[in-house]
Amino acid sequence: MNIISNNSNSQCTHSCGVELRRILVINPGSTSTKIAVFEEDKQVFQKTLRHSSQEIGKFPTIASQYEFRKEAILCELKEAGINCDDFCVVIGRGGLVKPIESGVYEVNDIMKNDLINGKMGQHASNLGGLIADDIAQNIKGAKALIADPVVVDELEDIARISGHPLLPNISIFHALNQKAIGRKFAKDIGKSYDDLNLIVAHLGGGISVGVHKKGKVVDVNNALNGSGPFSPERSGTLPALKLAQLCFSGDYKIEDISAMITGKGGIVAHIGTNEMPLAEQKANDGDNQAELVLHAMGYNIAKAIGSAFVVLKGDVDAILLTGGIAYSDMIVGYIKQYADCLGKIFVYPGEDEMGALAMNAFGVLTGEMKCKVYE
């Protein structure tokens, strides 16, 4: 992987002519597009653009939504009185590109081709880099970037080996938030992220538990469609033979099995809702099955943390819990019942994807971070 230095960026000497360097952050989701404007490292504007199923349904592919979403962003910025010519950097949520090492990447033609064609799959986040590039191209001197997409791959070779060579373990996880929280914790204790051994559990619609060894995530479960703890809407690790029998039973199509694994598995399959507050309310109202399933989710998260502890051979500086579910005292409590014995647990609830993207862009502007080349 080639690394290029962007020293000229640290001064941001293009024609924007503003004292404070402005960053536009773009984060496309399945039915929304989040945008934010940062001046240096301070957020000054934020908006979530909602897209109805009727609007999205008009487009046959994710890539074909690109122009529609870009125009919605530009209209919102114009209505807010924000001049696009003031942006030094436009950074988009990284999509399903080829497996790459962690870092900030400048959007190039190879990346755009992979995002359009869905090199690793189709997801709304693929639009982030495409829209960022189009907007930046119309601003003299501006850069289009992505940072820490879900396909960040720093796995050690031993972590790739599964029980069959046709089915290797792959790295798909909440890289952006896990890396940001790891760096935040390191800053909070006055140390370098690259000097720490951390276990970071992102608890959201999907759940990933990463082993952060001296700045690299050397092992992590496939949080999208493969392995690890079950989550509000994903099944996680399942009994393999039983799953194969379902596939060949004739009762299910591949689309049904896919939905069972990602989208209609986990809490929603057991309890009937993927909204954690409603699931917890059921448990608190005396629904014993709901309570048992939520306990089981915490139990499985703790087991994954235990596995990460073994990978680090017990040399763990901290265990970090993050993501939206980390707001839940119930789930955090279940995790701590089993994992407290492994080390000090710190809770960073929520996920600030917009702030994490802006932090990476600002790092490039200040020269603290270097852009990498996507090849």
Disulfide bonds with the S-S distance in Angstrom:
Cys12-Cys88 2.10
